[in-house]
């Protein structure tokens, strides 16, 4: 089996995240008098944020108000605004160790690299601008949850990434991510390799419960487990 494309998640996988996304989600809900724990937020990492917000409201809001699309959108817009500001300006924002070099080596070996995410484009663009992967030619594209009909755990992000990279066989795609929904997405798409990263949102024990081909701690390990290209 040859891998022609590797699809990497962003926050927690290739981008440092000290529960920053968790805290912003927590704050956006707190404005509406909805209290969630960081563990509650962690459980919905990786999926489209409007879907995550709906799930969190259904689980944690005990009040009389109806959970409507408008209310979810208000919370989501507050989340988006804060995340954009964070990714533009916070000094802690950066890639995890070895990511740029891993991307560079993959591309030198004629393997395409695309990033996908549970964020929408409004958040993703300032993050990618900050990281500089596009301008350095280290990635072949990016796909966000608002650009496909269904986000994770559905396979739509992978299929869009394949279109961008001009890869037609999902068996020649590797998916890399740090959440259960990342691994579920890769399996739903029929990816030849589904690789969990144990140093992000989900523990090794949690990822072990999902169908996968490999579990790794650090992104450069991807280079050691991809089959050699003939």
C-alpha contacts under 8 A as a table, 3 or more apart, distances in Angstrom:
res1	aa1	res2	aa2	distance
1	X	171	X	7.80
1	X	172	X	6.94
1	X	192	X	7.86
1	X	227	X	6.88
2	X	172	X	5.74
2	X	227	X	6.16
2	X	228	X	7.29
2	X	229	X	6.13
3	X	6	X	7.41
3	X	111	X	7.04
3	X	171	X	7.73
3	X	172	X	4.35
3	X	173	X	5.48
3	X	174	X	6.65
3	X	192	X	7.72
3	X	226	X	6.99
3	X	227	X	7.06
3	X	229	X	7.76
4	X	110	X	7.37
4	X	111	X	4.91
4	X	112	X	6.05
4	X	167	X	7.07
4	X	172	X	5.48
4	X	173	X	6.08
5	X	111	X	5.44
5	X	112	X	4.49
5	X	113	X	5.83
5	X	114	X	7.49
5	X	162	X	7.58
5	X	165	X	7.26
5	X	167	X	7.19
5	X	172	X	6.72
5	X	173	X	4.87
5	X	174	X	6.32
6	X	111	X	7.21
6	X	112	X	6.30
6	X	113	X	5.17
6	X	114	X	6.47
6	X	173	X	5.75
6	X	174	X	4.66
6	X	175	X	5.84
6	X	176	X	7.28
7	X	113	X	6.06
7	X	114	X	4.90
7	X	115	X	5.40
7	X	116	X	6.65
7	X	158	X	7.21
7	X	161	X	7.24
7	X	173	X	7.39
7	X	174	X	6.19
7	X	175	X	4.85
7	X	176	X	6.11
8	X	13	X	7.28
8	X	14	X	7.15
8	X	113	X	7.54
8	X	114	X	6.36
8	X	115	X	4.68
8	X	116	X	6.14
8	X	175	X	6.15
8	X	176	X	4.84
8	X	177	X	6.15
9	X	12	X	7.76
9	X	13	X	5.66
9	X	14	X	6.58
9	X	115	X	5.62
9	X	116	X	5.12
9	X	117	X	5.53
9	X	176	X	6.31
9	X	177	X	5.05
9	X	178	X	7.51
9	X	182	X	7.52
10	X	13	X	5.47
10	X	14	X	5.10
10	X	15	X	5.39
10	X	115	X	6.60
10	X	116	X	6.68
10	X	117	X	5.92
10	X	177	X	7.94
11	X	14	X	6.29
11	X	15	X	4.68
11	X	16	X	6.34
11	X	17	X	5.88
11	X	117	X	7.86
12	X	15	X	5.57
12	X	16	X	5.73
12	X	17	X	5.20
12	X	177	X	7.93
12	X	178	X	6.21
12	X	199	X	7.36
12	X	200	X	4.31
12	X	201	X	6.01
13	X	16	X	7.45
13	X	96	X	7.54
13	X	176	X	7.63
13	X	177	X	5.57
13	X	178	X	5.48
13	X	197	X	6.39
13	X	199	X	7.63
13	X	200	X	5.93
13	X	219	X	7.61
14	X	95	X	5.74
14	X	96	X	5.40
14	X	99	X	6.24
14	X	219	X	7.12
15	X	93	X	7.63
15	X	94	X	5.95
15	X	95	X	4.28
15	X	96	X	5.28
16	X	92	X	7.94
16	X	93	X	6.60
16	X	94	X	5.84
16	X	95	X	5.52
16	X	96	X	5.19
17	X	20	X	5.69
17	X	21	X	7.24
17	X	93	X	7.90
17	X	200	X	7.48
19	X	22	X	4.99
19	X	23	X	6.25
19	X	38	X	7.88
19	X	201	X	7.73
20	X	23	X	5.22
20	X	24	X	6.32
21	X	24	X	5.23
21	X	25	X	6.18
21	X	83	X	7.49
22	X	25	X	5.25
22	X	26	X	6.13
22	X	38	X	5.97
22	X	41	X	5.35
22	X	42	X	6.48
22	X	45	X	7.95
23	X	26	X	4.87
23	X	27	X	6.10
23	X	38	X	6.96
24	X	27	X	5.05
24	X	28	X	6.14
24	X	79	X	6.25
24	X	82	X	6.90
24	X	83	X	7.03
25	X	28	X	5.16
25	X	29	X	6.41
25	X	41	X	7.04
25	X	79	X	6.05
26	X	29	X	5.42
26	X	30	X	6.16
26	X	35	X	7.20
26	X	36	X	6.02
26	X	37	X	7.21
26	X	38	X	7.22
26	X	41	X	7.05
27	X	30	X	4.92
27	X	31	X	6.49
28	X	31	X	5.66
28	X	32	X	7.41
28	X	75	X	5.76
28	X	76	X	7.58
28	X	78	X	5.94
28	X	79	X	5.55
29	X	32	X	5.37
29	X	33	X	6.65
29	X	34	X	5.20
29	X	35	X	6.72
29	X	36	X	7.63
29	X	75	X	6.42
30	X	33	X	4.81
30	X	34	X	4.94
30	X	35	X	5.59
30	X	36	X	7.83
31	X	34	X	7.33
32	X	75	X	7.91
34	X	57	X	7.39
34	X	60	X	6.77
34	X	61	X	5.81
35	X	60	X	6.88
35	X	61	X	7.78
36	X	40	X	5.92
36	X	41	X	7.03
36	X	56	X	7.56
36	X	60	X	6.68
37	X	40	X	5.04
37	X	41	X	6.48
38	X	41	X	5.00
38	X	42	X	6.04
39	X	42	X	4.91
39	X	43	X	6.32
40	X	43	X	5.39
40	X	44	X	7.20
40	X	56	X	7.31
41	X	44	X	5.62
41	X	45	X	6.63
41	X	56	X	7.70
42	X	45	X	5.22
42	X	201	X	6.43
42	X	202	X	7.71
44	X	47	X	6.15
44	X	52	X	5.48
44	X	55	X	7.98
45	X	52	X	7.66
45	X	118	X	7.84
45	X	179	X	6.68
45	X	181	X	7.88
45	X	201	X	7.18
46	X	117	X	6.93
46	X	118	X	5.08
46	X	152	X	6.88
46	X	179	X	6.10
46	X	180	X	7.85
46	X	181	X	5.87
46	X	182	X	6.56
47	X	51	X	6.92
47	X	52	X	6.36
47	X	118	X	5.01
47	X	151	X	6.31
47	X	152	X	5.08
47	X	153	X	6.87
47	X	181	X	6.54
48	X	51	X	5.42
48	X	52	X	6.23
48	X	118	X	4.49
48	X	119	X	6.30
48	X	120	X	7.76
48	X	145	X	5.79
48	X	146	X	7.89
48	X	151	X	5.69
48	X	152	X	6.85
49	X	52	X	4.76
49	X	53	X	6.02
49	X	76	X	7.02
49	X	118	X	6.46
49	X	119	X	6.53
50	X	53	X	5.07
50	X	54	X	6.28
50	X	72	X	6.45
50	X	73	X	7.08
50	X	76	X	6.11
51	X	54	X	5.18
51	X	55	X	6.30
52	X	55	X	5.15
52	X	56	X	6.17
53	X	56	X	5.05
53	X	57	X	6.11
53	X	72	X	6.45
53	X	75	X	7.63
53	X	76	X	7.32
54	X	57	X	5.17
54	X	58	X	6.14
54	X	67	X	7.58
54	X	72	X	6.43
55	X	58	X	5.15
55	X	59	X	6.20
56	X	59	X	5.14
56	X	60	X	5.83
56	X	61	X	7.75
57	X	60	X	5.21
57	X	61	X	5.03
57	X	67	X	7.26
58	X	61	X	6.10
58	X	67	X	7.59
67	X	71	X	6.58
67	X	72	X	7.33
68	X	71	X	5.25
68	X	72	X	6.34
69	X	72	X	5.07
69	X	73	X	6.02
70	X	73	X	5.01
70	X	74	X	6.27
71	X	74	X	5.13
71	X	75	X	6.47
72	X	75	X	5.26
72	X	76	X	6.04
73	X	76	X	4.89
73	X	77	X	5.96
74	X	77	X	5.28
74	X	78	X	6.43
75	X	78	X	5.23
75	X	79	X	6.26
76	X	79	X	4.93
76	X	80	X	6.08
77	X	80	X	5.00
77	X	81	X	6.13
78	X	81	X	5.20
78	X	82	X	6.32
79	X	82	X	5.37
79	X	83	X	6.12
80	X	83	X	5.15
80	X	84	X	6.07
80	X	122	X	7.30
80	X	123	X	6.24
81	X	84	X	5.30
81	X	85	X	6.40
82	X	85	X	5.16
82	X	86	X	6.11
83	X	86	X	4.89
83	X	87	X	6.05
83	X	123	X	6.36
84	X	87	X	5.28
84	X	88	X	6.05
84	X	122	X	7.32
84	X	123	X	5.19
84	X	126	X	6.57
84	X	127	X	7.76
85	X	88	X	5.19
85	X	89	X	6.06
85	X	90	X	7.70
86	X	89	X	5.48
86	X	90	X	5.13
86	X	93	X	7.95
87	X	90	X	6.11
87	X	93	X	6.29
87	X	123	X	7.78
87	X	126	X	6.31
87	X	127	X	5.31
87	X	130	X	7.34
88	X	126	X	5.90
88	X	127	X	6.78
88	X	130	X	6.74
90	X	93	X	5.89
94	X	130	X	7.81
94	X	131	X	6.43
95	X	99	X	6.47
95	X	100	X	7.88
95	X	131	X	6.94
96	X	99	X	6.02
96	X	219	X	7.92
97	X	218	X	7.54
97	X	219	X	7.55
98	X	101	X	5.43
98	X	102	X	6.04
98	X	219	X	6.65
98	X	220	X	5.88
99	X	102	X	5.07
99	X	103	X	6.21
99	X	219	X	6.17
99	X	220	X	6.81
100	X	103	X	5.14
100	X	104	X	6.09
100	X	133	X	7.39
100	X	138	X	7.03
101	X	104	X	4.93
101	X	105	X	6.13
101	X	220	X	7.94
102	X	105	X	5.21
102	X	106	X	6.17
102	X	219	X	7.16
102	X	220	X	5.54
102	X	222	X	7.88
102	X	223	X	7.03
103	X	106	X	5.16
103	X	107	X	6.22
103	X	113	X	6.78
103	X	138	X	5.70
103	X	139	X	7.06
104	X	107	X	5.30
104	X	108	X	6.11
104	X	138	X	5.83
105	X	108	X	4.96
105	X	109	X	6.28
106	X	109	X	5.14
106	X	110	X	6.50
106	X	111	X	5.11
106	X	112	X	7.11
106	X	113	X	7.45
106	X	223	X	7.47
107	X	110	X	4.88
107	X	111	X	4.98
107	X	112	X	5.95
107	X	113	X	7.13
107	X	138	X	7.25
108	X	111	X	7.37
109	X	229	X	7.79
112	X	139	X	7.34
112	X	140	X	6.26
112	X	165	X	6.40
113	X	138	X	7.44
113	X	139	X	4.98
113	X	140	X	5.42
113	X	141	X	7.24
113	X	165	X	7.90
114	X	139	X	5.66
114	X	140	X	5.43
114	X	141	X	4.91
114	X	142	X	5.40
114	X	143	X	7.66
114	X	161	X	6.24
114	X	165	X	7.58
115	X	139	X	7.48
115	X	141	X	6.62
115	X	142	X	4.74
115	X	143	X	6.40
115	X	161	X	7.88
116	X	142	X	5.65
116	X	143	X	4.73
116	X	144	X	5.81
116	X	145	X	7.94
116	X	157	X	6.58
116	X	158	X	7.77
116	X	161	X	7.65
117	X	120	X	7.62
117	X	143	X	6.69
117	X	144	X	5.27
117	X	145	X	6.33
118	X	144	X	6.40
118	X	145	X	5.24
118	X	151	X	6.82
118	X	152	X	7.17
119	X	123	X	6.25
119	X	124	X	6.36
119	X	144	X	5.93
119	X	145	X	5.90
119	X	146	X	7.73
120	X	123	X	5.81
120	X	124	X	6.29
120	X	144	X	5.09
120	X	145	X	5.32
120	X	146	X	5.14
120	X	147	X	7.65
121	X	124	X	4.88
121	X	125	X	5.86
121	X	144	X	5.64
121	X	145	X	7.72
121	X	146	X	6.88
121	X	147	X	7.78
122	X	125	X	5.89
122	X	126	X	7.47
123	X	126	X	6.16
123	X	127	X	6.69
124	X	127	X	5.14
124	X	128	X	6.11
124	X	144	X	7.35
125	X	128	X	5.23
125	X	129	X	6.10
126	X	129	X	4.93
126	X	130	X	6.09
127	X	130	X	5.11
127	X	131	X	6.31
128	X	131	X	5.04
128	X	132	X	6.03
128	X	133	X	6.62
128	X	134	X	7.17
129	X	132	X	5.25
129	X	133	X	7.67
129	X	134	X	7.66
132	X	135	X	5.49
132	X	136	X	6.25
133	X	136	X	5.26
133	X	137	X	6.22
133	X	138	X	5.10
133	X	139	X	6.15
134	X	137	X	5.07
134	X	138	X	5.96
134	X	139	X	5.78
134	X	140	X	7.66
134	X	141	X	7.80
135	X	138	X	7.73
137	X	140	X	7.36
139	X	142	X	7.81
140	X	164	X	7.45
140	X	165	X	6.61
141	X	161	X	7.34
141	X	164	X	6.51
141	X	165	X	7.52
142	X	161	X	7.12
143	X	147	X	6.79
143	X	157	X	6.32
143	X	160	X	6.99
143	X	161	X	6.43
144	X	147	X	5.53
144	X	148	X	7.37
144	X	157	X	7.31
145	X	148	X	5.88
145	X	150	X	7.16
145	X	151	X	5.11
145	X	152	X	7.95
145	X	157	X	7.14
146	X	149	X	7.53
146	X	151	X	7.75
148	X	151	X	6.67
148	X	156	X	6.12
148	X	157	X	6.46
148	X	160	X	7.50
149	X	156	X	6.99
150	X	154	X	6.16
150	X	155	X	7.87
150	X	156	X	6.02
150	X	157	X	7.81
151	X	154	X	5.76
151	X	155	X	7.45
151	X	156	X	6.46
151	X	157	X	6.44
152	X	155	X	6.71
152	X	156	X	7.69
152	X	157	X	7.42
152	X	181	X	5.70
152	X	182	X	6.77
152	X	184	X	7.56
152	X	185	X	5.59
153	X	181	X	4.78
153	X	182	X	6.65
153	X	183	X	7.91
153	X	184	X	5.28
153	X	185	X	4.44
153	X	188	X	7.49
154	X	157	X	7.67
154	X	184	X	7.46
154	X	185	X	5.25
154	X	188	X	6.28
154	X	189	X	7.68
155	X	158	X	5.45
155	X	159	X	6.36
155	X	185	X	4.98
155	X	186	X	6.71
155	X	187	X	7.97
155	X	188	X	5.36
155	X	189	X	4.70
156	X	159	X	5.08
156	X	160	X	6.18
156	X	189	X	7.75
157	X	160	X	5.17
157	X	161	X	6.16
158	X	161	X	4.98
158	X	162	X	6.18
158	X	185	X	7.52
158	X	186	X	7.24
158	X	189	X	6.58
159	X	162	X	5.04
159	X	163	X	6.40
159	X	189	X	7.18
160	X	163	X	5.05
160	X	164	X	6.36
161	X	164	X	5.09
161	X	165	X	6.21
162	X	165	X	5.07
162	X	166	X	5.77
162	X	167	X	4.90
162	X	168	X	6.47
162	X	170	X	7.80
163	X	166	X	4.99
163	X	167	X	6.36
163	X	168	X	7.46
164	X	167	X	7.91
167	X	170	X	7.68
167	X	172	X	7.92
169	X	172	X	5.59
169	X	173	X	7.30
170	X	173	X	5.11
170	X	189	X	6.63
170	X	190	X	5.65
170	X	191	X	4.87
170	X	192	X	6.52
171	X	174	X	7.99
171	X	190	X	6.23
171	X	191	X	4.89
171	X	192	X	3.97
171	X	193	X	7.57
172	X	191	X	6.81
172	X	192	X	5.63
173	X	191	X	5.18
173	X	192	X	5.66
173	X	193	X	6.60
174	X	186	X	7.70
174	X	191	X	5.82
174	X	192	X	5.98
174	X	193	X	4.45
174	X	194	X	5.79
174	X	195	X	7.25
175	X	182	X	7.60
175	X	183	X	7.42
175	X	186	X	5.51
175	X	191	X	6.75
175	X	193	X	6.29
175	X	194	X	4.98
175	X	195	X	6.00
176	X	182	X	7.22
176	X	183	X	7.62
176	X	194	X	6.26
176	X	195	X	4.73
176	X	196	X	5.90
176	X	197	X	7.01
177	X	182	X	5.17
177	X	183	X	6.74
177	X	195	X	6.59
177	X	196	X	5.30
177	X	197	X	5.69
178	X	182	X	6.64
178	X	196	X	5.48
178	X	197	X	4.60
178	X	198	X	6.23
178	X	199	X	7.29
178	X	200	X	5.24
178	X	201	X	5.97
178	X	202	X	6.03
178	X	207	X	7.91
179	X	182	X	5.23
179	X	183	X	6.76
179	X	196	X	7.36
179	X	197	X	7.93
179	X	200	X	7.61
179	X	201	X	6.18
179	X	202	X	5.43
179	X	207	X	7.02
180	X	183	X	5.31
180	X	184	X	6.14
180	X	202	X	7.35
180	X	206	X	7.59
180	X	207	X	6.07
180	X	210	X	6.50
181	X	184	X	4.88
181	X	185	X	5.89
182	X	185	X	5.09
182	X	186	X	6.33
182	X	196	X	7.92
183	X	186	X	5.11
183	X	187	X	6.23
183	X	194	X	6.06
183	X	195	X	7.10
183	X	196	X	6.70
183	X	210	X	6.77
183	X	211	X	6.97
183	X	212	X	6.59
184	X	187	X	5.14
184	X	188	X	5.98
184	X	210	X	7.29
184	X	211	X	7.46
185	X	188	X	5.08
185	X	189	X	6.25
186	X	189	X	5.23
186	X	190	X	6.36
186	X	191	X	5.38
186	X	193	X	7.84
186	X	194	X	5.76
187	X	190	X	5.05
187	X	191	X	5.94
187	X	194	X	6.87
187	X	211	X	7.34
187	X	212	X	7.79
188	X	191	X	7.78
191	X	194	X	6.45
193	X	212	X	7.46
193	X	213	X	5.72
193	X	214	X	7.65
194	X	211	X	7.94
194	X	212	X	5.01
194	X	213	X	5.24
194	X	214	X	6.59
195	X	212	X	6.09
195	X	213	X	5.99
195	X	214	X	4.81
195	X	215	X	5.57
195	X	216	X	7.15
196	X	207	X	6.57
196	X	212	X	7.04
196	X	214	X	6.35
196	X	215	X	4.64
196	X	216	X	6.19
197	X	200	X	6.43
197	X	204	X	7.91
197	X	215	X	5.93
197	X	216	X	5.07
197	X	217	X	5.44
197	X	218	X	6.80
197	X	219	X	7.57
198	X	201	X	7.80
198	X	202	X	6.39
198	X	203	X	5.43
198	X	204	X	4.93
198	X	207	X	7.36
198	X	215	X	6.77
198	X	216	X	6.12
198	X	217	X	5.11
198	X	218	X	7.97
199	X	202	X	7.43
199	X	203	X	7.04
199	X	217	X	5.57
199	X	218	X	7.23
200	X	203	X	7.35
202	X	206	X	5.99
202	X	207	X	6.43
203	X	206	X	5.17
203	X	207	X	6.27
204	X	207	X	5.17
204	X	208	X	5.87
204	X	215	X	7.56
205	X	208	X	5.06
205	X	209	X	6.87
206	X	209	X	5.60
206	X	210	X	7.49
207	X	210	X	5.40
207	X	215	X	7.91
208	X	211	X	7.47
208	X	212	X	7.71
208	X	215	X	7.86
212	X	215	X	7.47
216	X	219	X	7.39
216	X	221	X	6.52
216	X	222	X	7.75
217	X	221	X	7.59
218	X	221	X	5.85
219	X	222	X	5.77
220	X	223	X	5.77
220	X	224	X	7.63
221	X	224	X	5.31
221	X	225	X	6.79
222	X	225	X	5.44
222	X	226	X	6.27
223	X	226	X	5.78
